[in-house]
Amino acid sequence: MEFEVNDLKANRILQKDETGKILAEITFPETSPGVFVIDHTFVDESLRGQGMASKLVQAAVDEIKKRGGKVQATCSYAKKWLEKNS
């Protein structure tokens, strides 16, 4: 599933359905120059159990690294993901 990097000022990646409803979302504000904190993930019930949260975190990490930034997390899911995958 492809994600849309949307609203780069807000540092947000999301996936919408055909009606525009947000099905998956992750936010990663830049808290200091070059430091991005993954602070929120959301996956709609219709997509749970399919690895969507992991795909969201990977997409955010890829975007942050593309910008040359450092990844941190306050979101509990993202913290665990980073511990296992970094």
KEKE-3310 file (N, C-alpha, C; in steps of 0.2 Angstrom, whole numbers, plus 5000, padded with zeros to 4 digits):
npx = (5004:5003:5009:5004:5014:5010:5006:5018:5023:5018:5023:5018:5011:5000:4986:4972:4955:4944:4934:4940:4942:4953:4963:4975:4988:5003:5012:5026:5033:5046:5056:5067:5081:5083:5079:5067:5052:5043:5027:5014:5003:4991:4979:4966:4952:4948:4960:4968:4980:4987:4999:5000:5004:5017:5022:5019:5027:5040:5039:5039:5051:5060:5057:5061:5075:5078:5078:5089:5088:5087:5079:5067:5056:5040:5029:5022:5021:5029:5042:5044:5045:5056:5066:5067:5070:5081)
npy = (4994:5011:5026:5043:5056:5069:5086:5092:5102:5100:5088:5074:5059:5049:5038:5038:5033:5030:5039:5049:5048:5046:5032:5028:5035:5045:5055:5067:5078:5091:5094:5100:5108:5097:5086:5074:5069:5055:5055:5051:5038:5031:5018:5013:5003:4994:4990:4985:4973:4970:4974:4987:4998:4996:4998:5012:5018:5014:5021:5034:5035:5033:5045:5054:5051:5054:5067:5070:5069:5066:5052:5051:5045:5047:5040:5025:5013:5016:5018:5005:4999:5005:5001:4987:4988:4996)
npz = (5000:4996:5003:5006:5007:5016:5019:5023:5031:5043:5045:5042:5037:5028:5024:5014:5011:4997:4999:5006:5019:5033:5035:5040:5049:5053:5063:5064:5071:5069:5082:5086:5077:5064:5071:5073:5080:5082:5086:5086:5080:5070:5066:5057:5062:5052:5045:5054:5061:5050:5048:5046:5055:5057:5044:5042:5052:5046:5034:5039:5045:5034:5027:5036:5037:5023:5023:5031:5044:5062:5071:5083:5096:5104:5104:5109:5102:5091:5098:5102:5090:5084:5093:5090:5076:5073)
capx = (5000:5007:5007:5004:5017:5005:5006:5025:5025:5015:5027:5012:5010:4993:4983:4965:4951:4942:4930:4944:4943:4959:4963:4981:4992:5008:5015:5033:5036:5053:5056:5073:5083:5086:5077:5060:5049:5036:5023:5007:5001:4984:4977:4958:4951:4948:4967:4972:4982:4989:5006:5000:5007:5024:5023:5019:5034:5045:5038:5041:5059:5062:5056:5066:5082:5079:5079:5095:5086:5087:5073:5066:5049:5037:5023:5024:5022:5035:5047:5046:5047:5063:5071:5068:5072:5086)
capy = (5000:5017:5031:5049:5061:5075:5092:5092:5107:5096:5081:5069:5054:5046:5034:5039:5029:5034:5045:5054:5046:5044:5025:5027:5042:5045:5062:5067:5085:5093:5097:5105:5107:5090:5081:5073:5064:5052:5056:5048:5033:5029:5014:5012:4996:4990:4989:4982:4966:4969:4977:4994:5003:4995:5001:5019:5020:5013:5027:5040:5034:5034:5052:5058:5050:5057:5074:5070:5070:5061:5050:5049:5043:5047:5036:5019:5009:5018:5017:4998:4997:5008:4997:4981:4988:5001)
capz = (5000:4995:5008:5004:5011:5015:5024:5025:5037:5049:5045:5043:5032:5029:5019:5014:5007:4991:5001:5009:5026:5035:5037:5043:5049:5058:5063:5067:5071:5070:5088:5086:5070:5062:5076:5072:5085:5080:5092:5085:5075:5070:5060:5057:5064:5046:5043:5060:5061:5043:5048:5044:5059:5055:5037:5044:5055:5041:5029:5043:5046:5027:5025:5040:5034:5017:5025:5034:5051:5067:5072:5090:5097:5110:5103:5112:5096:5087:5102:5102:5083:5083:5097:5086:5069:5072)
cpx = (5004:5004:5008:5008:5013:5007:5013:5027:5023:5019:5022:5012:5004:4991:4975:4961:4948:4937:4934:4945:4950:4959:4970:4985:4997:5011:5022:5036:5043:5053:5062:5076:5086:5083:5069:5058:5043:5032:5016:5006:4994:4983:4970:4957:4950:4954:4971:4974:4985:4996:5006:5004:5015:5026:5023:5025:5039:5045:5040:5049:5062:5062:5061:5073:5083:5080:5085:5094:5087:5080:5073:5058:5046:5031:5026:5025:5028:5042:5049:5048:5055:5068:5072:5071:5078:5093)
cpy = (5006:5022:5038:5053:5068:5080:5091:5097:5104:5090:5076:5065:5050:5042:5036:5034:5033:5039:5050:5053:5043:5037:5024:5034:5041:5053:5062:5074:5086:5097:5102:5104:5100:5085:5080:5068:5061:5051:5053:5043:5031:5024:5012:5004:4991:4987:4986:4975:4964:4972:4984:4999:5002:4999:5009:5021:5019:5019:5033:5040:5036:5041:5056:5057:5053:5064:5075:5071:5064:5059:5048:5048:5044:5042:5029:5014:5010:5017:5010:4996:4999:5003:4990:4982:4993:4998)
cpz = (5000:5000:5004:5009:5011:5021:5027:5031:5043:5050:5047:5036:5033:5023:5020:5010:5001:4993:5005:5017:5028:5038:5041:5043:5054:5057:5067:5066:5072:5077:5090:5079:5069:5066:5075:5077:5083:5086:5091:5079:5075:5064:5062:5058:5057:5043:5048:5059:5054:5043:5046:5048:5058:5048:5038:5047:5050:5036:5033:5043:5039:5026:5030:5038:5028:5018:5029:5042:5056:5070:5080:5090:5104:5110:5105:5107:5092:5091:5101:5095:5082:5087:5093:5079:5068:5074)
residu = (MET:GLU:PHE:GLU:VAL:ASN:ASP:LEU:LYS:ALA:ASN:ARG:ILE:LEU:GLN:LYS:ASP:GLU:THR:GLY:LYS:ILE:LEU:ALA:GLU:ILE:THR:PHE:PRO:GLU:THR:SER:PRO:GLY:VAL:PHE:VAL:ILE:ASP:HIS:THR:PHE:VAL:ASP:GLU:SER:LEU:ARG:GLY:GLN:GLY:MET:ALA:SER:LYS:LEU:VAL:GLN:ALA:ALA:VAL:ASP:GLU:ILE:LYS:LYS:ARG:GLY:GLY:LYS:VAL:GLN:ALA:THR:CYS:SER:TYR:ALA:LYS:LYS:TRP:LEU:GLU:LYS:ASN:SER)
# end
